[in-house]
Amino acid sequence: MGETVLYERTGHVATITYNRPEVLNAVNGRLRQELNAAWDRFLGDDDAWVGILTGAGRAFCAGADMADGAGSVGTFEGTFWEKPTINSFESGLELFKPVIAAVNGHCLGYGFTAALACDFLIASDRATFGFPEVRLGVPTIVGAITLPRRVAWADAMELLLTGERVDAERAKQMGLVWRVVPHDDLMAEAHALAERLVASAPLAVRATKEVAVRTRNISWVEAVRFGETMRLVAGATEDATEGMTARAEGRTPDWQAR
């Protein structure tokens, strides 16, 4: 993909890696651009069914590179603001393929926001999590929107307003982390989960995730109507026919994402 972000696909699993280990994968302007391009590539790759996001070296992502204002924080008329882009995964890119965060170390600020955007968060026992922005005199924005939707209010405010870090076990207790695993087993665990996910029909998986995402804040009747519409759309695919045929014939389905 580039020098600061690596993109590798093996089978139907794409791995996106922050690749500035010398600065703990801090996000500068170039990394941000290459990361957005990587997500765009994943979104458009019909053969990439599941994504894994991780970091090179001893950090997942230590947040914005304070030496480079083109990272995730800029200035506008004397005040600080975050600059989301239309293809920014952490700021709400509509991506219905499942994504796994494999958090291998420090996961702070921008990196923490990206991890929260993933469907599964598997953490190394060496991982730490935090939003240090308030200790630097700037507010957390996207993280302040997403974090209270994931954990209890007081737990969210503890992280957002103190700027302190928590370890992987504390993050799991809060409900931020799905699993904590020994550091050396992290990527094996992430890939094992990815292989479980690609065993399912990819279009049905995306339709199911889209229903889950879009129906969170609408009425029950609207949610069911939307879900049933998605069922009709997914049911008309070649994969839906293949799934039923494979079941009748007692064999493993051969999904084509069509």
FENGI-V702109 format. One record per backbone hydrogen bond with DSSP energy under -0.5 kcal/mol. CO is the residue of the C=O (numbers start at 0). NH is the residue of the N-H. Records with the same first field share a line. If there is no record, write none. Layout:
BEGIN
CO=NH / NH
END
This chain:
BEGIN
3=18
4=1
5=16
7=9 / 14
8=10
9=12
11=13 / 48 / 49
12=9
13=15 / 51
14=7 / 16
15=53
16=5
17=55
19=22 / 24
20=23
22=25
23=61
25=27
26=64
27=31
28=32
29=33
30=34
31=35
32=36
33=37
34=38
35=39
36=40
37=41
38=42
39=43
40=44
41=44
43=45
44=47
46=48
48=97
49=13
50=99
51=15
52=101
53=17
55=58
57=105
60=107
62=26
63=65
64=67
67=70
71=82
73=80
75=78
78=75
80=73
81=83
84=87
86=88
87=90 / 92
88=91
92=94
97=50
98=118 / 119
99=52 / 101
100=102 / 121
101=103
102=123
104=127
105=59 / 60
106=129
107=110
108=112
109=113
110=114
111=115
112=116
113=116
114=117
119=100 / 121
120=122 / 177 / 178
121=102
122=180
123=126
126=167
127=106
128=165
129=108 / 131
130=133
131=134 / 135
132=135 / 137
133=136
140=144
141=144 / 145
142=146
145=148
146=149 / 150
151=155
152=156
153=157
154=158
155=159
156=160
157=161 / 163
158=130 / 162
163=130
165=128
166=170
167=171
168=172
169=173
170=174 / 175 / 176
171=174
178=122
180=124
181=184 / 185
182=185
184=188
185=189
186=190
187=191
188=192
189=193
190=194
191=195
192=196
193=197
194=198
195=198
196=199
200=204
201=205
202=206
203=207
204=208
205=209
206=210
207=211
208=212
209=213
210=214
212=215
214=217
218=222
219=223
220=224
221=225
222=226
223=227
224=228
225=229
226=230
227=231
228=232
229=233
230=234
231=235
232=235
233=236
236=240
237=241
238=242
239=243
240=244
241=245
242=246
243=247
244=248
245=249 / 250
246=249
252=254
257=237
END
